[in-house]
Amino acid sequence: MKLNLKIWRQSGPNDKGAMKDYPVKDVSEDMSFLEMLDVLNDDIVRKGEDPIAFDHDCREGICGSCSLFINGEAHGPGKGITTCQLHMRRFKDGDTIHVEPWRAQAFPVIKDLATNRSAFDRIQAAGGFVSINTSGNLVDGNAVPIPKDDADKAFDAATCIGCGACVATCPNGSAMLFTAAKVSQLSLLPQGKPESKRRALAMVEQMDKEGFGNCSNTGACEIECPKNISLEHIARLNREYLAATVTKE
Amino acid sequence: MARQGLFGSSLVKKYWMALTGLFLITFLVVHAAVNAMIFWNDGGVTFNTVAHFFGSNILIRTMEIVLFIGLIAHIVDGLMLWAQNRAARPVKYAMEKGSANRSWYSEWMGLLGTLLLLFLIMHLWHFWVPSRITGLEEIAGMPGHHNLYIEMVEVFASPVPVVLYVLGCISLFWHLLHGFQSAFQSVGINHKRYTPIIKMTGAVFSLVISALFASMPVSMYFGWIK
């Protein structure tokens, strides 16, 4: 099929950038969106031009590298998928497709469609860990009883791949779904309980410092999240942060 | 940007937004209940009596001050959130399909709030200012008893205020539709069993309260209230 792509080109962090038209033909509907971009890049390189920079790694929806705001939606149309899992059969012959990078103050563009998402790493580093001593005194995992429901919820939160679709899609550029998932996956389990208050305070403080916006409960993140992480986790973070703020000495 | 203090972190600002919002909702209930006395159709006798009781009650007059503080906190907090949220996305998307994942009214709470504020300024000018500052006509034989009913009849005799009041009620409906349930989520109340009940209650409340308020100027204008 033939498509008219409108792709964001920006030579570097300080370049202003603009949308550029790329007509493509002979696109197979079995290609993933990233494969389609690979083919386009081959063409661009053959012409001696600069290929389009975009992030990708595992190409099986598990690493969180790929991004792209496609036709106004994070990871394009479709629920619970990343851009590498988006196939060209989702589009029709002759469609115009807008491709833009994640837009957020805290995710500056490196080049074209690639953004710097290390703000997420700094939020994680601020408190997304447990301080159990794991050297030499291992305890049998089954010795700590954990209700199945809690284990399931913690696992649901832990499926967050840190892709940033929540920030990209939020009208406020808020990172609450990411932060809440990282807080929930630990605080729901006994191993994460000791630091739960400190963790909520530290991770929210870092999130604010990075310049993300404020959550206004539009629920857009939950819809666009490739791992379908629920707003319930944001409520849990709201509760934990409230308790931690009120009781902090 | 360091965010500390009483209106500090993003979450603390959201707690204030939720708590002041819920407080303002309780005021709406009292206000609607008092005003609904006009539907007794007794020439405003019941309404004026109840309005006088509330207007001259020390508890209510104290709460009036708390109400203004709550309202201003809600506005100031909202403006701070709005400014930070705008700054969080300096470069806009060329194409954004918001309808795919959110309701328009949840995204435009700030705009709806601004419309409500404009409505409120007009509303205070019509009723609160004459009642508290410039003075109102008194009921014959009852010194100190303002005839608020006559003021309503006069204001709603012309179509322009009636239309503006109905538009204000429509803004209120959408603002509450998101705001009511959002306040619970902000303070961390989200539960499989209770959240659907909260959302349904919020939707019914928004509709009933807005329709009730809107029915007042409309029925006054068409002379359904005597």
Interface residues (C-beta under 8 A of the other chain):
Chain A: K6 W8 M19 F69 N71 G72 E73 P77 H98 E100 R103 A104 Q105 A106 T169 P171 N172 G173 S174 M176 V204 E205 M207 D208 K209 G211 F212 G213 N214 C215 S216 N217 T218 G219 A220 I223 E224 L231 E232 I234 A235 R236 L237 N238 R239 E240 Y241 L242 T245
Chain B: M1 A2 R3 S9 S10 L11 V12 K13 K14 Y15 L81 Q84 N85 A87 A88 R89 P90 V91 K92 Y93 A94 M95 E96 K97 G98 A100 N101 R102 S103 S106 E107 M109 H178 Q181 S182 Q185 S186 V187 G188 I189 N190
